[in-house]
Amino acid sequence: MDALKHSDNAVDGTPESVWQAWGGFDALPELRPDALVPLHGKAVFVAPHPDDEVLGMGGLMVHLARLQRKLALVAVTDGDASHPGSPAWTPERLRAERPIETREALQRLRAFNVEVSRLRVADGKVRQSEHMLRDHIARHLGADDVVITTWRFDGHPDHEATGRAAAAACVQSGATLVEVPVWAWHWSSPGDTRLPWGRARRLTLDSNTHARKRHAVEAFSSQLEEDASTGHKAVLSQGALAHWLRPFEVYLV
Ligand SMILES: [Zn+2]
């Protein structure tokens, strides 16, 4: 994820209780994972930072693994900029440990056969590698495949650059693009017209899937613990986590 550095409500964000009181999510058409990814297609998850694949898309990964669809993960950065200036969490340590957290999280999702490609782009600088990323994604895509990634207008530069690269790769290959708002739940609010609600679909997570996702999120301890060496709070606040731990996920199709 890596903390959001700009946008409205960037500090406190819209509380999840406000989203839940809204009721607009109940009106969204349900996403059907079996219909989304054809039997012979592949689902390619593209994560700007280690944890985006679980926070935004973990429930869908559980469903698709259960359906025995082919799964791939493109890990764009290793998230080495999440603790600027920290003596304990240096970029080197983050580059070593955050990919291990993702590996553990995938196990907890029971997504055992995910083909992972790790691009090691510098955290915060995805825009500079956008064309390389587009070409990498497009290289292995067929028209039956589906790319799931962060929304092009999510409010975090890496999320947006990743979304743009994935969208361009889908245009090149004829694959289907599905986008996921991650930080948007933080900076936007119910009914916000900046979100393309007409494209929004809801994936309800049954209790088993929801529990797996919760357990997988807990694997990202570097993002969940306070940093004693700087006195900084956890990168992912409890308030922000509440959005991603809803018993449903929202996708833009
Ligand atoms: Zn991220």
Residues whose N, C-alpha, C, O or C-beta is under 5 A from the ligand:
A	BS01	ZN	M1 D2 P48 H49 D52
